[in-house]
């Protein structure tokens, strides 16, 4: 028995080339040639593009100014909180020293005076250690 012969496919010698080109630009405005093309397609197209770029820049500058003002306000609030905390700490420490002196003057046990002065001093030492570890 004879095996059937397989037909070879016909070879197509035609060639197709496809070319794709793209044009782009960086920045808010296209190059002058593209602006001319926009003007021919859309009435006052170049002017509209300029207005759009100006509006975008104004909005960006407004956002940046708002962010800077927020940071300034936040920094001031932190500074005021720190100043208030320092005055409060000073008042507590001074009250403790006065109370320790009064208890010593009235003849209380020395451990009472030591405790009254020791607690604020330990708090100050802890605050110094924490502030150095945050750096």
C-alpha positions in Angstrom: 0.0 0.0 0.0 1.2 3.4 -0.9 1.2 6.2 1.6 -0.6 9.3 0.5 1.7 12.2 -0.2 1.4 15.2 1.8 1.0 18.5 0.1 3.4 21.2 1.0 1.9 24.5 1.8 2.4 27.3 -0.7 4.9 29.9 0.4 3.6 33.4 0.4 6.4 35.7 -0.6 4.5 38.9 0.2 5.8 41.1 3.0 3.8 43.5 5.1 5.5 46.3 6.9 3.7 48.3 9.6 5.2 51.4 11.0 3.8 53.2 13.9 5.1 56.6 15.0 4.2 58.5 18.0 5.0 62.1 19.0 5.1 63.3 22.6 6.4 66.1 24.7 7.2 66.7 28.3 5.9 69.7 30.1 2.7 71.6 30.0 3.0 73.0 26.5 3.4 71.2 23.2 6.1 72.3 20.6 5.2 75.2 18.3 4.4 72.9 15.3 1.9 71.0 17.4 0.3 74.3 18.6 -0.1 75.3 15.0 -1.9 72.0 14.2 -4.1 72.5 17.2 -5.0 76.0 15.9 -6.0 74.6 12.6 -8.1 71.8 14.1 -9.8 73.8 17.0 -10.5 77.4 16.9 -8.1 79.2 19.3 -6.7 75.8 20.2 -3.3 77.1 21.2 -4.7 79.8 23.3 -6.9 77.3 25.1 -3.9 75.1 25.8 -2.0 78.1 27.2 -5.0 78.9 29.5 -5.2 75.3 30.7 -1.4 75.3 31.5 -1.7 78.6 33.4 -4.7 77.4 35.4 -2.9 74.2 36.3 0.2 76.1 37.4 -1.9 78.5 39.5 -3.7 75.5 41.1 -0.4 73.8 41.9 1.1 76.9 43.4 -2.0 77.4 45.5 -1.8 73.8 46.8 1.9 74.3 47.6 1.2 77.5 49.5 -1.6 75.8 51.4 0.7 72.9 52.3 3.4 75.3 53.5 0.9 77.3 55.6 -0.3 74.0 57.2 3.2 73.0 58.1 3.9 76.4 59.6 0.7 76.2 61.7 1.5 72.6 62.8 5.0 73.7 63.8 3.7 76.6 65.8 1.2 74.3 67.6 4.0 71.9 68.5 6.2 74.7 69.7 3.4 76.1 71.9 2.7 72.6 73.4 6.4 72.1 74.1 6.6 75.5 75.8 3.5 74.8 77.9 5.0 71.4 78.9 8.2 73.0 80.0 6.4 75.6 82.1 4.2 72.9 83.6 7.2 70.7 84.4 9.0 73.7 86.0 5.9 74.5 88.2 5.6 70.9 89.3 9.3 70.6 90.1 9.3 74.0 92.0 6.2 72.9 94.0 8.0 69.6 94.8 11.1 71.4 96.1 9.0 73.8 98.2 6.9 70.9 99.6 10.2 69.0 100.4 11.6 72.0 102.1 8.4 72.5 104.1 8.3 68.9 105.2 11.9 69.0 106.3 11.3 72.3 108.2 8.3 70.8 110.1 10.3 67.7 111.0 8.9 65.0 108.7 11.0 61.9 108.0 13.8 62.6 105.5 12.4 60.0 103.1 9.3 62.2 102.5 11.5 65.1 101.4 13.6 62.7 99.2 10.5 61.3 97.6 9.0 64.7 97.0 12.2 65.9 95.2 13.1 62.5 93.6 9.9 62.0 91.6 10.2 65.2 89.6 14.0 64.7 89.1 13.4 61.2 87.7 10.7 62.6 85.4 13.2 65.2 84.1 15.9 62.6 83.6 13.4 60.4 81.7 12.4 63.3 79.5 16.0 64.1 78.6 16.7 60.4 77.8 13.6 60.2 75.6 14.5 63.4 73.7 18.0 62.1 73.0 16.7 58.7 71.8 14.3 60.5 69.4 17.1 62.1 67.5 
